[in-house]
Amino acid sequence: MTAPRFPVVLKIGHAHGGLGKVKVDNINDFQDMASVVAVADTYCTVEPYVDSKYDIHVQKIGNNYKAFMRKSISGCWKTNTGSAMLEQISMPERYRAWVDEVSDLFGGLDICALEVVVGKDGREFIIEVNDSALTLLGDSQEEDRRHIADLVAARMQVICRPRSPVSEEPVPPPVGPRGILGSLTSLTHSETPPPSASDHPSLASVGRRDSQ
């Protein structure tokens, strides 16, 4: 009700792909949409409408940066819906600075993306920030998936590797006939079942001597 000018764009909820976005041209349509949002049981944001020429998708995957220009050819005011022409463009330094700044704002994101709308007057507006739920575009999607897999594997090697236990040197057996005999008996008892007296009657005295 306090929008300084129309048209405006209502964004209802957290849907993506152009869903939940409505262009409102006047105050009467705004009041109608307000009544719809009132029963939607979700939040709503309002932002100025930008009469755009195209939009820019800027993505960061680790140290790999890419930018794509997407221009609608279906006449829809939503540049990310309908038929569109997609082209990978060179990465200007300001786009790299923008996405790095957003990464730092959220604690150092390894994967993130920006949606930038370029108006017909040439001005650029950042309208959306995505984390690892970014959309992969263009012919390099398979390459981007490999970058993501390598990045995740590298982070797992650092964070998820179990701690190696402290190695302890084996204690040497005691010196002397008594110690050697005890070591032999303990090895025999731990690795093989004890022989019966009927099979080896001569070993009985060895057991008694060791117990003494």
Residue frames as a rotation matrix with the C-alpha (Angstrom) as fourth column:
MET 1
0.561 0.828 0.000 0.00
0.828 -0.561 0.000 0.00
0.000 0.000 -1.000 0.00
THR 2
0.676 -0.370 -0.638 3.01
0.005 -0.863 0.506 2.30
-0.737 -0.345 -0.581 0.43
ALA 3
0.032 -0.678 0.734 4.74
0.905 0.331 0.266 1.48
-0.424 0.656 0.624 -2.86
PRO 4
-0.299 -0.188 -0.935 6.08
0.051 -0.982 0.181 4.80
-0.953 0.006 0.304 -4.25
ARG 5
-0.180 0.226 -0.957 5.34
-0.934 -0.344 0.095 3.78
-0.308 0.911 0.273 -7.81
PHE 6
0.386 0.353 0.852 4.02
0.008 0.922 -0.386 1.00
-0.922 0.156 0.353 -9.98
PRO 7
0.660 0.506 -0.555 4.52
-0.322 0.858 0.399 -1.51
0.679 -0.085 0.729 -11.47
VAL 8
-0.087 -0.641 0.763 5.94
-0.984 0.175 0.035 -3.72
-0.156 -0.748 -0.646 -8.71
VAL 9
-0.140 -0.038 -0.989 6.70
-0.378 0.926 0.018 -7.43
0.915 0.377 -0.144 -8.44
LEU 10
0.411 0.316 0.855 5.21
-0.908 0.227 0.352 -9.59
-0.082 -0.921 0.380 -5.69
LYS 11
-0.378 -0.538 -0.753 7.16
-0.457 0.816 -0.353 -12.69
0.805 0.211 -0.555 -4.72
ILE 12
0.492 0.689 0.532 5.11
-0.841 0.219 0.494 -15.13
0.224 -0.691 0.687 -2.69
GLY 13
0.931 -0.137 0.338 6.94
-0.048 0.873 0.486 -17.76
-0.361 -0.468 0.806 -0.64
HIS 14
0.047 -0.997 -0.066 10.29
-0.579 -0.081 0.811 -19.25
-0.814 0.000 -0.581 -1.60
ALA 15
0.700 0.234 0.675 9.37
0.363 0.697 -0.619 -20.84
-0.614 0.678 0.403 -4.94
HIS 16
-0.315 -0.850 -0.422 11.88
-0.212 -0.370 0.904 -20.69
-0.925 0.375 -0.063 -7.80
GLY 17
-0.750 -0.063 0.658 11.86
0.564 0.458 0.687 -20.94
-0.345 0.887 -0.309 -11.58
GLY 18
-0.880 0.407 0.244 9.46
-0.155 -0.733 0.663 -18.00
0.448 0.546 0.708 -11.99
LEU 19
-0.133 0.874 -0.467 6.76
0.630 0.439 0.641 -19.54
0.765 -0.209 -0.609 -9.77
GLY 20
0.241 0.356 -0.903 4.97
0.961 -0.216 0.171 -17.33
-0.134 -0.909 -0.395 -7.24
LYS 21
-0.734 -0.512 -0.446 5.97
0.419 -0.858 0.297 -14.09
-0.535 0.031 0.844 -9.00
VAL 22
0.249 0.889 0.384 3.28
0.958 -0.168 -0.231 -11.60
-0.140 0.425 -0.894 -10.02
LYS 23
-0.855 -0.437 0.280 3.64
0.492 -0.854 0.167 -8.23
0.166 0.281 0.945 -11.76
VAL 24
0.115 0.883 -0.455 1.22
0.920 -0.267 -0.286 -5.64
-0.374 -0.386 -0.843 -10.33
ASP 25
-0.428 -0.289 0.857 0.54
0.778 -0.600 0.187 -2.53
0.460 0.746 0.481 -12.41
ASN 26
-0.300 0.399 0.866 -1.73
-0.260 -0.908 0.328 -0.43
0.918 -0.127 0.376 -10.14
ILE 27
-0.766 -0.037 0.641 -3.10
-0.636 -0.097 -0.765 -0.08
0.091 -0.995 0.051 -6.64
ASN 28
0.300 0.948 0.110 -6.32
-0.951 0.306 -0.044 -1.98
-0.075 -0.092 0.993 -7.37
ASP 29
0.535 -0.191 -0.823 -4.43
-0.244 0.898 -0.367 -5.06
0.809 0.397 0.434 -8.55
PHE 30
-0.592 -0.799 0.107 -2.17
-0.288 0.085 -0.954 -4.71
0.753 -0.596 -0.280 -5.53
GLN 31
-0.363 0.545 0.756 -5.17
-0.920 -0.080 -0.384 -4.86
-0.149 -0.835 0.530 -3.17
ASP 32
0.691 0.605 -0.394 -6.45
-0.679 0.732 -0.067 -7.98
0.248 0.313 0.917 -4.96
MET 33
0.142 -0.727 -0.672 -3.08
-0.050 0.673 -0.738 -9.67
0.989 0.138 0.059 -4.58
ALA 34
-0.675 -0.356 0.646 -2.93
-0.615 -0.213 -0.760 -8.65
0.408 -0.910 -0.075 -0.92
SER 35
0.233 0.839 0.492 -6.18
-0.953 0.297 -0.056 -10.53
-0.193 -0.456 0.869 -0.33
VAL 36
0.724 -0.055 -0.687 -4.71
-0.280 0.888 -0.366 -13.60
0.630 0.457 0.627 -2.05
VAL 37
-0.335 -0.934 -0.126 -1.53
-0.147 0.183 -0.972 -13.47
0.931 -0.307 -0.199 0.06
ALA 38
-0.280 0.271 0.921 -3.64
-0.934 -0.301 -0.195 -13.13
0.224 -0.914 0.337 3.22
VAL 39
0.677 0.587 0.444 -4.89
-0.664 0.747 0.024 -16.72
-0.318 -0.311 0.896 2.81
ALA 40
0.555 -0.529 -0.642 -1.64
-0.424 0.485 -0.765 -18.17
0.716 0.697 0.045 1.38
ASP 41
0.981 -0.165 0.103 -0.10
-0.030 0.393 0.919 -18.88
-0.192 -0.905 0.380 4.82
THR 42
0.229 -0.958 0.174 3.35
0.972 0.236 0.018 -17.74
-0.058 0.165 0.985 3.69
TYR 43
-0.010 -0.310 -0.951 5.41
0.343 -0.894 0.288 -14.58
-0.939 -0.323 0.115 3.51
CYS 44
0.608 0.211 0.766 5.50
0.794 -0.183 -0.580 -12.13
0.018 0.960 -0.279 0.62
THR 45
-0.280 -0.715 -0.641 8.01
0.513 -0.676 0.530 -9.53
-0.812 -0.180 0.556 -0.58
VAL 46
0.823 0.515 0.239 7.49
0.506 -0.476 -0.719 -6.57
-0.257 0.713 -0.652 -2.91
GLU 47
-0.233 -0.932 -0.279 10.18
0.488 -0.360 0.795 -4.99
-0.841 0.049 0.539 -5.06
PRO 48
0.124 0.262 -0.957 10.25
-0.569 -0.772 -0.285 -2.47
-0.813 0.580 0.053 -7.89
TYR 49
0.721 0.164 0.674 9.73
0.418 0.672 -0.611 -3.85
-0.553 0.722 0.416 -11.37
VAL 50
-0.206 -0.849 -0.487 12.79
-0.286 -0.424 0.859 -3.60
-0.936 0.317 -0.156 -13.61
ASP 51
0.880 0.430 -0.203 12.09
-0.282 0.129 -0.951 -3.37
-0.383 0.894 0.235 -17.33
SER 52
0.145 -0.928 0.342 14.94
-0.218 0.308 0.926 -5.65
-0.965 -0.209 -0.157 -18.32
LYS 53
0.241 -0.224 -0.944 16.85
-0.969 -0.002 -0.247 -6.39
0.053 0.975 -0.217 -21.49
TYR 54
0.287 -0.216 -0.933 18.34
-0.088 0.964 -0.250 -9.62
0.954 0.154 0.258 -20.14
ASP 55
0.866 -0.088 0.493 19.62
-0.497 -0.027 0.867 -11.17
-0.063 -0.996 -0.067 -16.94
ILE 56
0.001 -0.957 -0.290 23.04
-0.650 0.220 -0.728 -12.44
0.760 0.189 -0.621 -15.88
HIS 57
0.981 0.182 -0.074 23.72
-0.079 0.711 0.699 -15.65
0.179 -0.680 0.711 -13.97
VAL 58
0.094 -0.977 0.190 27.03
-0.737 -0.197 -0.647 -15.48
0.670 -0.078 -0.738 -12.08
GLN 59
0.956 0.241 -0.166 28.24
-0.096 0.794 0.600 -18.67
0.277 -0.557 0.783 -10.42
LYS 60
-0.007 -0.949 0.315 31.17
-0.934 -0.106 -0.340 -19.60
0.356 -0.297 -0.886 -8.20
ILE 61
0.967 0.168 -0.194 32.23
-0.101 0.944 0.313 -23.23
0.235 -0.283 0.930 -7.67
GLY 62
0.473 -0.848 -0.240 35.40
0.798 0.297 0.524 -23.27
-0.373 -0.440 0.817 -5.62
ASN 63
-0.253 -0.647 -0.720 37.89
0.096 -0.757 0.646 -21.22
-0.963 0.094 0.254 -7.63
ASN 64
-0.769 0.071 0.636 35.93
0.637 0.174 0.751 -21.63
-0.058 0.982 -0.179 -10.87
TYR 65
-0.346 0.620 -0.705 33.84
-0.015 -0.754 -0.656 -18.62
-0.938 -0.216 0.270 -11.98
LYS 66
-0.752 0.185 0.633 31.37
0.659 0.178 0.731 -18.37
0.023 0.966 -0.256 -14.87
ALA 67
-0.495 0.640 -0.588 28.82
-0.222 -0.747 -0.626 -15.88
-0.840 -0.179 0.512 -16.15
PHE 68
-0.656 0.393 0.645 25.88
0.745 0.475 0.468 -16.50
-0.123 0.787 -0.604 -18.50
MET 69
-0.803 0.475 -0.361 23.62
-0.487 -0.871 -0.062 -14.03
-0.344 0.126 0.931 -20.26
ARG 70
-0.651 0.684 0.330 20.00
0.704 0.706 -0.073 -15.11
-0.284 0.185 -0.941 -20.62
LYS 71
-0.830 0.367 -0.419 17.65
-0.457 -0.879 0.134 -13.12
-0.319 0.303 0.898 -22.87
SER 72
-0.237 0.842 0.485 13.98
0.222 0.533 -0.817 -13.97
-0.946 -0.086 -0.313 -23.23
ILE 73
-0.973 -0.038 -0.228 12.71
-0.212 -0.240 0.947 -14.42
-0.091 0.970 0.226 -26.79
SER 74
-0.557 0.829 -0.042 9.13
0.789 0.545 0.283 -15.28
0.257 0.125 -0.958 -25.82
GLY 75
-0.320 0.416 0.851 8.19
0.022 -0.895 0.446 -11.77
0.947 0.162 0.277 -24.70
CYS 76
0.571 0.525 -0.631 7.61
0.614 0.237 0.753 -12.74
0.545 -0.817 -0.188 -21.06
TRP 77
0.616 -0.327 0.717 8.64
-0.486 -0.874 0.019 -10.20
0.620 -0.360 -0.697 -18.44
LYS 78
0.712 -0.417 0.565 10.19
-0.360 0.475 0.803 -13.07
-0.603 -0.775 0.188 -16.46
THR 79
0.278 -0.683 -0.676 13.56
-0.954 -0.112 -0.279 -13.56
0.115 0.722 -0.682 -18.09
ASN 80
-0.722 -0.610 0.327 14.01
-0.659 0.750 -0.055 -17.01
-0.211 -0.255 -0.944 -16.57
THR 81
-0.153 0.718 0.679 10.79
0.087 0.695 -0.714 -18.52
-0.984 -0.050 -0.169 -17.96
GLY 82
0.838 0.522 -0.159 9.70
-0.149 -0.062 -0.987 -19.41
-0.525 0.851 0.026 -21.48
SER 83
0.650 -0.606 0.460 12.05
0.746 0.390 -0.540 -19.53
0.148 0.694 0.705 -24.44
ALA 84
0.836 -0.456 -0.304 15.33
-0.260 -0.818 0.513 -17.76
-0.483 -0.350 -0.803 -23.90
MET 85
0.697 -0.712 -0.080 18.70
0.044 0.154 -0.987 -17.34
0.715 0.685 0.138 -25.58
LEU 86
0.907 -0.421 -0.009 21.61
0.050 0.088 0.995 -18.41
-0.418 -0.903 0.101 -23.38
GLU 87
0.629 -0.764 0.143 25.22
0.134 -0.075 -0.988 -17.38
0.766 0.641 0.056 -23.92
GLN 88
0.550 -0.558 -0.622 28.30
0.794 0.119 0.596 -17.72
-0.258 -0.822 0.508 -21.75
ILE 89
0.822 -0.252 0.511 30.10
0.013 -0.888 -0.459 -14.40
0.570 0.384 -0.727 -21.45
SER 90
-0.243 -0.965 -0.097 33.44
0.342 0.008 -0.940 -13.28
0.908 -0.261 0.328 -20.09
MET 91
0.418 0.335 -0.844 33.64
0.884 0.062 0.463 -12.72
0.207 -0.940 -0.271 -16.35
PRO 92
0.319 -0.305 0.898 34.06
-0.028 -0.950 -0.312 -9.01
0.947 0.074 -0.311 -15.56
GLU 93
-0.683 -0.687 -0.249 36.01
0.254 0.095 -0.962 -8.19
0.685 -0.721 0.109 -12.47
ARG 94
-0.595 0.507 0.624 33.00
-0.768 -0.588 -0.255 -6.58
0.237 -0.631 0.739 -10.80
TYR 95
0.489 0.774 -0.402 30.98
-0.606 0.633 0.481 -9.81
0.627 0.008 0.779 -11.09
ARG 96
0.023 -0.578 -0.816 33.82
0.392 0.756 -0.525 -11.74
0.920 -0.308 0.244 -9.49
ALA 97
-0.886 -0.349 0.306 34.00
-0.094 -0.511 -0.854 -9.16
0.455 -0.785 0.420 -6.69
TRP 98
-0.126 0.929 0.348 30.22
-0.908 -0.249 0.336 -9.35
0.399 -0.274 0.875 -6.16
VAL 99
0.624 0.427 -0.654 30.06
-0.237 0.902 0.362 -13.13
0.744 -0.071 0.664 -5.84
ASP 100
-0.328 -0.794 -0.512 33.16
0.455 0.342 -0.822 -13.20
0.828 -0.503 0.249 -3.61
GLU 101
-0.782 0.085 0.618 31.59
-0.480 -0.714 -0.510 -10.58
0.398 -0.695 0.599 -1.34
VAL 102
0.311 0.949 0.041 28.37
-0.830 0.250 0.498 -12.60
0.463 -0.189 0.866 -1.09
SER 103
0.341 -0.278 -0.898 30.41
0.210 0.954 -0.215 -15.72
0.917 -0.115 0.383 -0.31
ASP 104
-0.728 -0.683 -0.068 32.16
0.258 -0.180 -0.949 -13.89
0.636 -0.708 0.307 2.54
LEU 105
-0.433 0.634 0.641 28.89
-0.777 -0.623 0.091 -12.47
0.457 -0.458 0.762 3.88
PHE 106
0.666 0.745 -0.014 27.58
-0.667 0.604 0.436 -15.99
0.333 -0.281 0.900 4.48
GLY 107
0.654 -0.418 0.630 30.70
-0.461 0.440 0.771 -17.38
-0.599 -0.795 0.095 6.13
GLY 108
-0.385 -0.879 -0.283 32.76
-0.768 0.135 0.626 -18.30
-0.512 0.458 -0.727 3.04
LEU 109
0.615 0.687 0.387 30.50
-0.300 0.658 -0.691 -20.27
-0.729 0.309 0.611 0.69
ASP 110
-0.529 -0.779 0.337 32.38
-0.001 0.398 0.917 -22.58
-0.849 0.485 -0.211 -1.68
ILE 111
-0.724 0.400 0.562 29.37
0.677 0.252 0.692 -22.72
0.136 0.881 -0.453 -4.02
CYS 112
-0.123 0.742 -0.659 27.02
0.403 -0.570 -0.716 -19.80
-0.907 -0.354 -0.229 -4.70
ALA 113
-0.542 0.039 0.840 25.40
0.828 -0.147 0.541 -17.86
0.145 0.988 0.047 -7.54
LEU 114
-0.574 0.352 -0.740 23.92
0.047 -0.887 -0.459 -14.44
-0.818 -0.298 0.492 -8.24
GLU 115
-0.028 0.614 0.789 20.98
0.996 0.082 -0.029 -13.46
-0.083 0.785 -0.614 -10.45
VAL 116
-0.591 -0.272 -0.760 21.49
0.237 -0.958 0.159 -10.00
-0.771 -0.086 0.631 -11.95
VAL 117
0.392 0.757 0.522 18.86
0.847 -0.075 -0.527 -8.16
-0.360 0.649 -0.671 -13.98
VAL 118
-0.770 -0.625 -0.129 20.11
0.478 -0.699 0.532 -5.61
-0.423 0.348 0.837 -16.52
GLY 119
0.207 0.901 -0.381 17.56
0.371 -0.433 -0.821 -2.88
-0.905 0.029 -0.424 -17.23
LYS 120
0.545 0.097 0.833 17.01
0.838 -0.096 -0.537 -1.20
0.028 0.991 -0.133 -20.57
ASP 121
0.945 -0.259 0.202 18.85
-0.259 -0.966 -0.026 1.81
0.202 -0.027 -0.979 -19.19
GLY 122
0.235 -0.919 -0.317 21.94
-0.157 0.286 -0.945 -0.38
0.959 0.272 -0.077 -18.60
ARG 123
-0.106 -0.264 0.959 21.73
-0.966 -0.204 -0.162 -0.48
0.238 -0.943 -0.233 -14.81
GLU 124
-0.354 -0.131 -0.926 22.38
-0.071 0.991 -0.113 -3.78
0.932 0.026 -0.360 -13.05
PHE 125
0.116 0.495 0.861 20.35
-0.955 -0.181 0.233 -5.08
0.272 -0.850 0.452 -10.11
ILE 126
-0.876 -0.327 -0.354 21.21
-0.190 0.909 -0.370 -8.13
0.443 -0.257 -0.859 -7.98
ILE 127
-0.039 0.974 0.222 17.80
-0.862 -0.145 0.486 -9.68
0.506 -0.172 0.845 -7.30
GLU 128
0.920 0.391 -0.001 18.68
-0.350 0.825 0.443 -13.11
0.174 -0.407 0.896 -5.96
VAL 129
-0.235 -0.958 0.165 21.42
-0.956 0.197 -0.216 -15.07
0.174 -0.208 -0.963 -4.20
ASN 130
0.830 0.438 -0.346 21.60
-0.395 0.899 0.189 -18.87
0.394 -0.020 0.919 -4.30
ASP 131
0.180 -0.763 0.621 23.80
-0.800 0.254 0.544 -21.21
-0.573 -0.594 -0.565 -2.30
SER 132
-0.784 -0.561 0.265 24.58
-0.335 0.742 0.581 -24.77
-0.523 0.366 -0.770 -3.37
ALA 133
-0.027 0.849 0.528 21.04
0.504 0.467 -0.726 -25.04
-0.863 0.246 -0.441 -4.80
LEU 134
-0.234 -0.122 -0.965 22.16
-0.567 -0.789 0.237 -23.04
-0.790 0.603 0.115 -7.82
THR 135
0.794 0.519 0.317 21.01
0.018 0.501 -0.865 -23.93
-0.608 0.693 0.388 -11.34
LEU 136
-0.354 -0.919 0.171 23.70
0.169 0.116 0.979 -25.15
-0.920 0.376 0.115 -13.75
LEU 137
0.685 0.599 -0.415 23.38
-0.201 -0.392 -0.897 -23.62
-0.700 0.698 -0.148 -17.20
GLY 138
0.337 -0.527 -0.780 24.87
-0.921 -0.358 -0.156 -23.98
-0.197 0.771 -0.606 -20.66
ASP 139
0.701 -0.138 -0.700 26.93
-0.350 0.789 -0.505 -26.66
0.622 0.599 0.504 -22.32
SER 140
-0.361 -0.933 0.001 29.39
-0.382 0.147 -0.912 -26.84
0.851 -0.329 -0.409 -19.44
GLN 141
0.503 0.634 0.588 27.03
-0.795 0.072 0.603 -28.44
0.340 -0.770 0.540 -16.93
GLU 142
0.871 -0.218 -0.441 28.96
0.268 0.962 0.054 -31.71
0.413 -0.165 0.896 -16.88
GLU 143
-0.164 -0.971 0.174 32.18
0.384 -0.225 -0.895 -29.81
0.909 -0.080 0.410 -16.24
ASP 144
-0.178 0.175 0.968 30.47
-0.722 -0.692 -0.007 -27.93
0.669 -0.700 0.249 -13.40
ARG 145
0.857 0.515 0.031 29.30
-0.416 0.653 0.633 -31.22
0.305 -0.555 0.774 -11.88
ARG 146
0.449 -0.779 -0.438 32.87
0.605 0.626 -0.492 -32.50
0.657 -0.044 0.753 -11.91
HIS 147
-0.421 -0.585 0.693 34.04
-0.100 -0.729 -0.677 -29.31
0.902 -0.354 0.248 -10.20
ILE 148
0.286 0.611 0.738 31.39
-0.848 -0.198 0.492 -29.79
0.447 -0.766 0.462 -7.51
ALA 149
0.935 0.061 -0.349 32.31
0.046 0.956 0.289 -33.46
0.351 -0.287 0.891 -7.02
ASP 150
0.047 -0.992 -0.117 36.03
0.565 0.123 -0.816 -32.65
0.824 -0.027 0.566 -6.77
LEU 151
-0.338 -0.138 0.931 35.31
-0.470 -0.832 -0.294 -29.84
0.815 -0.537 0.217 -4.32
VAL 152
0.639 0.648 0.415 33.14
-0.701 0.269 0.660 -32.04
0.316 -0.713 0.626 -2.10
ALA 153
0.786 -0.393 -0.478 35.68
0.389 0.914 -0.112 -34.88
0.481 -0.098 0.871 -2.17
ALA 154
-0.232 -0.930 0.285 38.51
0.300 -0.347 -0.889 -32.52
0.926 -0.121 0.359 -1.24
ARG 155
-0.132 0.244 0.961 36.55
-0.782 -0.621 0.051 -31.07
0.609 -0.745 0.273 1.68
MET 156
0.875 0.484 -0.026 35.62
-0.385 0.726 0.570 -34.56
0.294 -0.489 0.821 2.89
GLN 157
0.365 -0.823 -0.435 39.28
0.508 0.567 -0.648 -35.59
0.780 0.016 0.625 2.88
VAL 158
-0.558 -0.602 0.571 40.02
-0.090 -0.640 -0.763 -32.70
0.825 -0.477 0.303 5.24
ILE 159
-0.260 0.554 0.791 36.95
-0.900 -0.436 0.009 -32.73
0.350 -0.709 0.612 7.48
CYS 160
0.684 0.725 0.077 35.75
-0.714 0.645 0.270 -36.34
0.146 -0.240 0.960 7.54
ARG 161
0.074 -0.708 -0.702 39.06
-0.219 0.675 -0.704 -38.20
0.973 0.206 -0.105 7.76
PRO 162
0.926 0.281 -0.252 39.20
0.157 0.321 0.934 -40.17
0.343 -0.905 0.253 11.04
ARG 163
0.486 -0.773 0.407 41.98
-0.870 -0.473 0.140 -39.41
0.084 -0.422 -0.903 13.45
SER 164
0.251 -0.494 -0.832 44.79
-0.158 0.828 -0.539 -41.95
0.955 0.266 0.130 13.31
PRO 165
0.990 0.121 -0.072 45.34
0.045 0.214 0.976 -43.70
0.133 -0.969 0.207 16.69
VAL 166
0.383 -0.895 0.228 48.65
-0.924 -0.373 0.087 -43.23
0.007 -0.244 -0.970 18.46
SER 167
0.560 -0.250 -0.790 50.89
-0.169 0.899 -0.404 -46.15
0.811 0.360 0.462 17.58
GLU 168
0.643 -0.347 0.682 52.38
-0.716 0.042 0.697 -48.01
-0.271 -0.937 -0.222 20.51
GLU 169
-0.161 -0.796 -0.584 55.61
-0.832 0.428 -0.354 -49.93
0.531 0.429 -0.731 20.21
PRO 170
0.679 0.426 -0.598 55.27
-0.112 0.865 0.489 -53.64
0.726 -0.265 0.635 21.16
VAL 171
0.507 -0.463 0.727 56.72
-0.852 -0.141 0.504 -54.52
-0.131 -0.875 -0.466 24.55
PRO 172
-0.167 -0.613 -0.772 59.58
-0.637 0.665 -0.390 -57.04
0.752 0.427 -0.502 24.21
PRO 173
0.754 0.443 -0.485 59.15
0.009 0.731 0.682 -60.31
0.657 -0.519 0.547 26.12
PRO 174
0.707 -0.507 0.493 61.10
-0.663 -0.231 0.712 -60.75
-0.247 -0.830 -0.499 29.36
VAL 175
0.062 -0.812 -0.581 64.53
-0.752 0.344 -0.561 -62.31
0.656 0.472 -0.589 29.10
GLY 176
-0.592 -0.364 0.719 65.23
-0.759 0.552 -0.345 -65.79
-0.272 -0.750 -0.603 30.49
PRO 177
-0.954 0.195 -0.226 63.84
0.083 0.900 0.428 -69.32
0.287 0.389 -0.875 30.21
ARG 178
-0.551 0.787 -0.279 60.84
0.601 0.142 -0.787 -68.49
-0.579 -0.601 -0.551 32.35
GLY 179
-0.170 0.473 -0.865 59.85
-0.370 -0.844 -0.389 -65.48
-0.913 0.254 0.319 30.18
ILE 180
-0.709 -0.131 -0.693 60.41
-0.705 0.152 0.692 -67.27
0.015 0.980 -0.200 26.88
LEU 181
-0.920 0.379 -0.099 58.33
0.380 0.925 0.010 -70.22
0.096 -0.029 -0.995 28.05
GLY 182
-0.325 0.836 -0.441 55.49
0.404 -0.299 -0.864 -67.93
-0.855 -0.459 -0.241 29.14
SER 183
-0.310 0.172 -0.935 55.49
-0.701 -0.706 0.103 -66.10
-0.643 0.687 0.339 25.81
LEU 184
-0.894 -0.050 -0.446 55.34
-0.369 0.646 0.668 -69.36
0.255 0.761 -0.596 23.86
THR 185
-0.758 0.641 -0.118 52.48
0.620 0.652 -0.436 -70.63
-0.203 -0.404 -0.892 26.00
SER 186
-0.211 0.705 -0.677 50.46
0.039 -0.686 -0.727 -67.41
-0.977 -0.180 0.117 25.61
LEU 187
-0.505 -0.012 -0.863 50.91
-0.824 -0.292 0.486 -67.45
-0.258 0.956 0.138 21.83
THR 188
-0.958 0.137 -0.250 49.84
0.037 0.929 0.368 -71.08
0.283 0.343 -0.896 21.71
HIS 189
-0.553 0.790 -0.265 46.72
0.661 0.222 -0.717 -70.40
-0.508 -0.571 -0.645 23.80
SER 190
-0.188 0.502 -0.844 45.67
-0.224 -0.859 -0.461 -67.29
-0.956 0.103 0.274 21.83
GLU 191
-0.380 -0.032 -0.924 46.08
-0.903 -0.202 0.379 -68.60
-0.198 0.979 0.048 18.29
THR 192
-0.417 0.198 -0.887 45.31
-0.371 0.854 0.365 -72.35
0.830 0.481 -0.283 18.53
PRO 193
0.674 0.685 0.278 43.11
-0.561 0.229 0.796 -74.41
0.482 -0.692 0.538 20.85
PRO 194
-0.054 -0.730 0.681 44.97
-0.972 0.194 0.131 -76.12
-0.228 -0.655 -0.721 23.69
PRO 195
-0.320 -0.108 -0.941 46.00
-0.536 0.840 0.086 -79.68
0.781 0.532 -0.327 22.88
SER 196
0.760 0.623 0.185 44.38
-0.540 0.447 0.713 -82.47
0.362 -0.642 0.676 24.83
ALA 197
0.142 -0.729 0.669 46.43
-0.892 0.198 0.406 -84.51
-0.428 -0.655 -0.622 27.27
SER 198
0.552 0.121 0.825 45.70
0.034 0.985 -0.167 -87.72
-0.833 0.120 0.539 25.39
ASP 199
0.963 -0.192 0.188 47.23
0.186 -0.033 -0.982 -86.34
0.195 0.981 0.004 22.16
HIS 200
0.137 -0.942 0.305 50.31
-0.073 -0.317 -0.946 -84.76
0.988 0.107 -0.113 23.74
PRO 201
0.836 0.214 -0.505 50.94
0.443 0.279 0.852 -86.11
0.323 -0.936 0.138 27.20
SER 202
-0.077 -0.961 -0.264 54.46
0.984 -0.031 -0.173 -84.68
0.158 -0.273 0.949 27.30
LEU 203
-0.407 -0.067 0.911 53.14
0.246 -0.969 0.039 -81.05
0.880 0.240 0.411 27.19
ALA 204
0.653 0.719 -0.237 51.38
0.413 -0.076 0.908 -81.36
0.635 -0.690 -0.347 30.56
SER 205
0.250 -0.628 -0.737 54.58
0.938 -0.032 0.346 -80.72
-0.241 -0.777 0.581 32.47
VAL 206
-0.666 -0.479 0.572 55.21
0.645 -0.755 0.119 -77.61
0.375 0.448 0.812 30.38
GLY 207
0.114 0.804 0.583 51.87
0.128 -0.594 0.794 -76.13
0.985 -0.015 -0.171 31.47
ARG 208
0.795 0.179 -0.580 52.54
0.565 0.129 0.815 -76.88
0.221 -0.975 0.002 35.13
ARG 209
-0.200 -0.940 -0.277 56.03
0.966 -0.236 0.103 -75.40
-0.162 -0.247 0.955 34.96
ASP 210
-0.584 0.008 0.811 54.62
0.392 -0.873 0.291 -72.21
0.710 0.488 0.507 33.35
SER 211
0.506 0.842 0.187 51.88
0.189 -0.320 0.928 -71.87
0.842 -0.434 -0.321 35.98
GLN 212
0.498 -0.388 -0.775 54.54
0.861 0.115 0.495 -72.06
-0.103 -0.914 0.392 38.71
